[in-house]
């Protein structure tokens, strides 16, 4: 495998990981908000 292909693969993998981590952060924030709403309600 040449260097350019390796770079493309790395970029793709990094983007995939970023998407996943953003989703996890959003999910955690939503859980937190829902818990607070339940306490208030």
Rosetta silent file (secondary structure, phi, psi, omega in degrees, C-alpha in Angstrom):
SEQUENCE: XXXXXXXXXXXXXXXXXXXXXXXXXXXXXXXXXXXXXXXXX
SCORE:     score description
SCORE:     0.000 S_00000001
   1 L     0.000  133.221 -178.946    0.000    0.000    0.000 S_00000001
   2 L   -85.860  172.865 -173.216    1.433    3.379   -0.896 S_00000001
   3 H   -63.883  -40.301 -178.848    1.585    6.431    1.340 S_00000001
   4 H   -62.265  -41.778  178.361   -1.320    8.284   -0.288 S_00000001
   5 H   -63.182  -39.800  178.897   -3.690    5.381    0.240 S_00000001
   6 H   -61.805  -44.428  179.812   -2.624    5.169    3.860 S_00000001
   7 H   -61.238  -44.865  179.460   -3.331    8.866    4.363 S_00000001
   8 H   -59.260  -45.086  179.886   -6.802    8.548    2.817 S_00000001
   9 H   -60.950  -42.909 -179.707   -7.595    5.617    5.065 S_00000001
  10 H   -62.559  -45.325  179.684   -6.424    7.498    8.132 S_00000001
  11 H   -59.399  -43.710  179.936   -8.546   10.538    7.294 S_00000001
  12 H   -61.676  -45.800 -179.559  -11.574    8.319    6.820 S_00000001
  13 H   -62.193  -42.298 -178.983  -10.978    6.523   10.116 S_00000001
  14 H   -64.315  -44.212  178.563  -10.507    9.801   11.975 S_00000001
  15 H   -59.772  -42.498 -179.732  -13.730   11.235   10.527 S_00000001
  16 H   -61.088  -45.492 -179.439  -15.584    8.077   11.518 S_00000001
  17 H   -64.272  -40.349  179.938  -14.277    8.285   15.088 S_00000001
  18 H   -61.938  -45.523  179.027  -15.149   11.986   15.324 S_00000001
  19 H   -57.720  -44.890 -177.570  -18.725   11.337   14.226 S_00000001
  20 H   -63.269  -44.609 -176.885  -19.059    8.599   16.802 S_00000001
  21 H   -68.588  -35.663  177.077  -17.659   10.713   19.633 S_00000001
  22 H   -62.095  -42.366  179.178  -19.884   13.678   18.735 S_00000001
  23 H   -61.829  -42.809 -179.477  -22.907   11.381   18.884 S_00000001
  24 H   -63.317  -40.550  179.476  -21.884   10.055   22.289 S_00000001
  25 H   -63.663  -44.873  178.901  -21.472   13.578   23.655 S_00000001
  26 H   -60.603  -43.387 -179.478  -24.902   14.569   22.358 S_00000001
  27 H   -61.608  -43.681  178.980  -26.468   11.469   23.872 S_00000001
  28 H   -62.451  -41.802  179.175  -24.885   12.209   27.246 S_00000001
  29 H   -63.422  -42.857  179.596  -26.134   15.796   27.136 S_00000001
  30 H   -62.436  -43.432  178.514  -29.642   14.641   26.260 S_00000001
  31 H   -58.813  -43.551 -179.483  -29.653   12.142   29.120 S_00000001
  32 H   -61.582  -45.790 -179.444  -28.572   14.893   31.497 S_00000001
  33 H   -63.586  -43.098 -179.507  -31.316   17.242   30.270 S_00000001
  34 H   -62.329  -43.128  178.868  -33.987   14.561   30.518 S_00000001
  35 H   -60.052  -44.183 -179.715  -32.966   13.726   34.097 S_00000001
  36 H   -65.440  -38.095  178.323  -33.156   17.403   35.078 S_00000001
  37 H   -64.218  -41.339 -179.671  -36.561   17.784   33.439 S_00000001
  38 H   -63.718  -40.594  178.066  -37.895   14.769   35.309 S_00000001
  39 H   -61.661  -44.418 -177.582  -36.679   16.232   38.613 S_00000001
  40 H   -68.464  -37.799 -176.969  -38.336   19.564   37.866 S_00000001
  41 L   -83.090    0.000    0.000  -41.572   17.973   36.668 S_00000001
